[in-house]
Amino acid sequence: MSNPLDDLNVDPFDIAAQAAKIIADKSGVEQHDIALTLGSGWAKAADLIGETIATISADELPGFRASKVVGHVSTIRSIALPNGKHALVLGARTHYYEGHGVRPVVHGVRTAAAAGAKIMILTNGAGGIKTSWAPGTPVLISDHINFTATSPIEGANFVDLTDLYALRLRDIARSVDASLDEGVYMQFRGPHYETPAEVQMAKAVGAHLVGMSTALEAIAARQSGMEVLGLSLATNLAAGISDSPLSHVEVLAAGKEAEPRISALLAQIVAKL
Ligand code: HPA
């Protein structure tokens, strides 16, 4: 099926507005307050944060692509939170490594903004560079290094990225779990994992986490005026930091093991927003 975002004459914000309208119609919720993208290990949070009002398949919404990654689901859920707010859970993440360009990667974020969300929570599984982060450690993202050589922003639009990962939201997260560490996330294109030399480069330039998502989405969220909270699950020590080879199956297994714990943590954070 063709994707309207593939037509570069189309304004991606118009497609996002169309998708948001369908979400509002199907859920009966005019305005969502918070949006979440749940990466490897974080998916269970959707069941814990509140009551699901509507589950919408990604293929019912213009611009969305069904995820082809094993372990990733492709639905958008509208959830009523106990505090009366509404959350939108984006289960259909398109990764930059899928090769469809950057527009589909940030379409969920733009749709969430069009649906009214003021806070964007981006989660992922990542390789940890700090040896103190045992596999299964959740880490707050304090900043990022975008190593994809691209941007979701089109045209001469010079968006400020200072405090992109809002200190206010990180402080709320730490008020739930004071032991949460934080670090700089570096987005690589993937889909291959990094070489040990690339991980050493990442470390030398100030990164603590390496992964294949989040930075481009965070930029788009900021462009749309949202506050961003970023959380990584360190599923493994990054290549060469430990001697063991990396495997997607093991990354998913680490995510599954950590899932109940970190999903409960995220649900507690969401309750305070
Ligand atoms: N590198 C990149 N992405 C990842 C990793 C990693 O080590 N682990 C989980 N996602």
Residues whose N, C-alpha, C, O or C-beta is under 5 A from the ligand:
A	BS01	HPA	G125 A126 G127 Y193 E194 V210 G211 M212 T235 A238 A239 V251
